[in-house]
């Protein structure tokens, strides 16, 4: 688009001096770039996300969380104890596990929640293999455990966890005291208000607290203050025309992690930014929230299509990592060695010394529990091995998948596909795969073919296969609401769709128009969807037809931030806010199992 817009200007300006031409092109480029950039007003900032501003407002060095060592239990592979928030007496269950291959797992959950809190399924390939730990020291202030060459010191007041490898501190959790765990509670009566009042308080709160710390604190006389009461977004929240009812109230979790000796941090994809993560001291945190962002901007941390909450810290001596296993909306602050304040910089300059390098991070999630893996390296390859022992490795792709793929929106019909394919041969251009978007279907209904334009789908696939080529067709999780569509009827009749907060089938807008979304948290739905890929069910397909999953953020054109409402409900009574970032993962897992079942003819149970 930019080339088309600029070309006439270049022609028109022939004969004018080079400098004016250059300036004109720069201005036009900037104009085109601005006109095609994402509309940021459609997506939240941290300040517009109540849990993010509460978590980010916690003051460093003022942690109210204490580990009660008198509740300590020691088992062969883990230790357990109670953590108490001294401001409100909320109690939590702390667990620390020693895992094989230089990895530790820390879990913190409410001890007696009003209802269960969501723990992420599907991300791990199974329960991690445990290793034996040894308690080497214990007193009233801390406990030290050891596993191989690694050890952990858990401090009681304030609570913190220090991870050592070869007696060198490599990771610290809550060293800066930014931990926050919002326990479930009943909604205060004074917060039951009209939508108009809520909107008014949102505006007042935003301007009142912008740039200020809004963390938990103490009132006069040392009385505990629940800052969620003063934040109208804690219980109900508006964004543009959308209203989030938040029936469970404030449930955010947050923790800071420090990496002594590290110069750079990497990971937490997906963002259109530099490989090495940049400091967020003067900007929004990096955001992890799967979104369908059209024409996204470069060089910023706004959320994109996928989220992997893994952070890798690298220094001259060692590489370590943290895996924050949480599927809710998450923001991550990053601070590097260059983020000293002015006074510290002057002192270091005068003294001729510099502090040792360190990267600090701060993970903040809207719901769930704190479930974190510490990977102690020491080399980058070791961290990747430790991580993939938890989540599994990707299978080697088929040989043809590494070659040239031809995809466009859209091919008119099977003759168009054949002609394009023949042109690759005519001009001797290598090509291995042709891709079909949604227009190949019968009225945008997945697992179907247009009866006129793609009436000979098997012949089309076979013609490509005869040349050593493959065909890829699209299957998305939104289902067209059409009484003549078998998949929609099956979903309606068997209660397979995601529900609204009121228990009705959720309806949103996507490529087919009015659509509903398969509830992939339900194992019965996953089994059903995977079985659609069997040749006897997917008519017109062959073993040489492969699948493209898209729009599974999930994308909802008329939803908040172009996605599903957070108070929608999935199987198991889980809110969408709890599972958002794994919805796409479950979709692709189901497709993978379906294709394996299609090819191997095995009885595959998808109750994973």
Secondary structure, DSSP 8 states (H G I E B T S, - for coil): -HHHHHHHHHHHTTTS-HHHHHHHHHHHHHHHHHHHS--GGGS--GGGSHHHHHHHT--TT---EEEEEEEEEE-SSEEEEEEEETTTTEEEEEEEEEETTTEEEEEEEESS-SS------SSSSSS--B---EEEEE-SSEEEEEETTEEEEEETBTTEEEEEETTEEEEEESTT---EE-------GGG---HHHHHHHHHHHHHHHTTS----EE-GGG-EE-HHHH-GGGT-EEETTEEE--TT----EEEEEEEETEEEEEE----SS-SB----TTS--EEE-----TT--SSS----S----EEEEEESS-EEEEEE---S-EEEEEE-TT---HHHHHHHHHHT-----EEEEEEEESSS-EEEEEE--SSHHHHHHHHHHHH-------GGGGS-EE--S---SHHHHHHHHHHHHHTT----EEEE-GGGSSSS-TT---TTTTTTHHHHHHHHHHTT-EEEEE--SEEE--TT-HHHHHHHHHT-B-B-TTSSB--EEETTEEEEEB-TTSHHHHHHHHHTTSTTTSTT--TTEEEE--STTTB-TTSGGGB--TT-EETTTEEHHHHGGGHHHHHHHHHHHHHHHHHH--------
